[in-house]
Amino acid sequence: MTSLYQIIMLILDVVWFIMIAHIIMSWLISFQVLNLHQPIVGQIWSGLNRLLEPIYGPIRRVLPDTGPLDLAPLVAFIGLIAVRIILQNNAALFY
């Protein structure tokens, strides 16, 4: 069971890093530090969007429309942190 706990935490860590990269990249694109017309930037952005859309999509359907401000990454990030906290506080159940 310890292995299961460690695998779940590893997956959550990978998702956390991907979300951080997506959030930072979205800021850099918004402030025109990065240009989506550059091939590598466009490919990375497209890949991150494809990875995270299954997570953000259901959240966007539930949240009210806030115009250009997308709160789905924030809600998903807080949810991810909450799941990590819950798992860490109940880690004894995996041993």
N, C-alpha and C positions, 0 to 999 in steps of 0.2 A: 504493500500500500504506500510505502514511502516513495517508491518509484513513480507511482501515479501522481502523488502530490508534487514531486519535482518536475514531472513532465507538464502538468497543468501550469505550474509557476513559470516554466520556461516559455510556454506558449504565450502566457500573459505578458511576459517580459518582451518577447518579440513584437507582439501587437502594440505594446507601449512605445517601443522605439519607432515602429512604423508610423504610429499616430503623431509622435513628436516631429518626425521628419516631414510629415504631411502638413502639420500646423505651421512649422517654420517656413517651409517652402511656400505655403499660401500667403504668408506675410510678405516674403521676399518678392513674390509675383505681384501682390497688391501695391507694394511700394516701388515697383518697376526696377528692382535690383536684378531680378531674373526676367528673361524674355522667353516666352513660350515658343517663339519662332526658331530658337536654337534647337537643333535636333535632339541633343542629349537631355536638355531640360524638358522638352516636350514629352520625350519617352518616359523619363522618370515620373513626371507629373501624371501622365496617363496611367502608368503602372500603379502608382500609389492610389489614384482614384478608383481603379478597378479592384484593388485589394480592399479598400475601405468602404466602397459603396454598399456592400451587403450589410455593413454595420450602420452606416449613416442613413440609408434609405428608410428603414422602418422608423427611425427616430425623427426624420424630417416629416413623415406623414403624421406623426402625433403632435409635433410642436406647431404652434401657430406661425403664420407667415410673418417674418420680421424684415422683409425686403432684402436688401443686399447683405444683411448680417446673418450669417449661418451659424446657428447655435448647436447644430448636431455634433460637431467635433467636441465641443465643450461637454455636452451631456454624455457622450460616449466615453470621454476621458475620465469624467467623474465616476461613471459606472464601472469602468475598468479598475480604477483605484479602489472603489468600494468592494468589488469582487476580490481583489487582492487582500484587502484588510480582513474580509470575512474568512477567506481561506487561511490566512496567517493566524487568526485568532482561534480557528478550529483545526489547526494542524495536528493536534493530538489525536484526532479521530482517524488520521491516516496511519498512525503508528501501531 
